[in-house]
Amino acid sequence: MSNQIRAELFKLQRNKTFWVLVLISTGISALLHYLVIIEWWQMQNTAFDRAGLSEFNAISTFTVPLFFNLIISPLAGFYISNEFSNSSVIKNQIISGSKRSHIFLSKYLVFTIGSIVLTIIIPIMTAIIEVILLGHGDILTPSTMLYLGRAYSLFTLQYLGYTAILILIAIITEDSGKTIIFSIVLTIVMFVIEKLPNIPIVSMIYNNSIFNQFSEVFTFSMTSGEILKSILIALVTLIIITLCGVIVFNKKEIK
Amino acid sequence: MSEYILRTSQLSKKYKNTLALDDVNISVKKGEIYGFIGQNGAGKSTLLRIVTGLSFSSKGSIELFGENNPSMLSDAQKRTGAIIESPALFPNMTAHDNLEVHRLQKGIPGRESINKTLELVGLSETGNKKVKNFSLGMKQRLGLAIALLSDPELLILDEPTNGLDPMGIAWLRELIKKLNREKGLTILISSHILSELHQLASRYGIIHQGKLLEEISAKELDEKCRQHLRIKVDQQAKGATILESTLSTTDFEVMPDGTMKLYAYLDDVRKVSKALTDNDLVIEHLSQNGDSLESYFRELVGGVEDE
């Protein structure tokens, strides 16, 4: 499988969409952080406010599925789906005799790495750099760093489940446009469910999903039980969706 | 080890209500060039897709390099190279990068194999040119380079001359012969252009409407396509006796429709005609024929369509 991962990393490096998205993510992130830090854009009552990191408020934009999906769904479409449709290069991978599950997992892994770079690493790095450059470095204390470390570790765990959902959509649709549209629809549905008046069964499912956890993990103070629950939700989602992906890919007829 | 590189047993593929393959048994021997002949939609690509793992059979089994356990087939597939339908390439990458992806996937050590393969297919001068700017022929060559990069033991080519100009076709033919001759590479090549295969294959599999009609060696085919006199007389049994007694030859065969194929006396037709008429036979048909692969194929397929 290491061969597959190396090949996928090479393809990601050569993928134009990825580099365009790196530029977009860096640009948007730098701009939003700048606007927040100079207080031109005032965001209030965010989790970062409560943690004493109000200069980091712009990051909260990147933690909303409706927003970060807009950045990573094109990657899923143009990096994953395109291999099935436009060029059919997926054929070469299958013909080469690699196990389908290895092919799927290597794609998932590298797509996730690319997505983490785009919507987690870039926003955090630009935030830290701008905070320091604009003279607010003193907010980066051990306790705030610990908070960021805990919150982002849990967030990344939830994120693994989300990228598994995206790659599953990409493989089922085999079309970049459909992948983007279906993923946007999914995030809109989740957004609507979050805002819906209390329907017990729906609330119960939503509250125990990664979509709720995307915001919950940024709570300033979390009990051990809450952390454990968050980890369990992420792992169960990851395992179930990845297994579904492997099964779908194993049964897929490659056109 | 078995002399067969590839064998299928009662391989069938059903798409909803269409039977694309119907109990197909083909066998490809080590070191041969196997020509897989059939019209468009006959089931050639379907079979090759199943063999290469792109598709799954509804029934039957495959034995590749002696391995017939479905879960272990992927290991045997590592020893094959293939182009199925059209070459699968990254349009925004160069030829070198396309091969690099494949090299990494297969875990082939060292980059020198890339330059060697590019040279083999005549693409060593493409430099930084992106594949999207390649001609169809260049893309086909690059597809072949990908298939050859890992030095496979079995090369599967599905309609490889699609998009190639006459020069390209001649080049490909020579390359296939060279690979077979020099490296002992076993090649399974499908085409609906029969003349292409006639100059290449050492054995043929003829498929029609999902059914394998015949497997025949080039030698046997040549034998069947020999120049002959096609004779039809009013009394076939007597005609055969006269050929044996008067013309002293047994080099003929009687076809199911009663015509006789006489492989002797090709340059003395008058003698044949005289021998038959002198013995009170009415000659209904007498002509000199020689089947081409095309006419043989037509005859075979026609027989099926008439049924």
Interface residues (C-beta under 8 A of the other chain):
Chain A: N3 Q4 R6 A7 F10 K11 R14 K16 N86 S87 S88 V89 I90 K91 N92 Q93 I94 I95 S96 G97 S98 K99 R100 K251 E253 I254
Chain B: R49 T52 G53 L54 S55 F56 S74 D75 A76 Q77 K78 R79 T80 G81 A82 I84 S86 A88 L89 F90 P91 N92 M93 D97 E100 V101 H102 L104 Q105 K106 G107 I146 S150
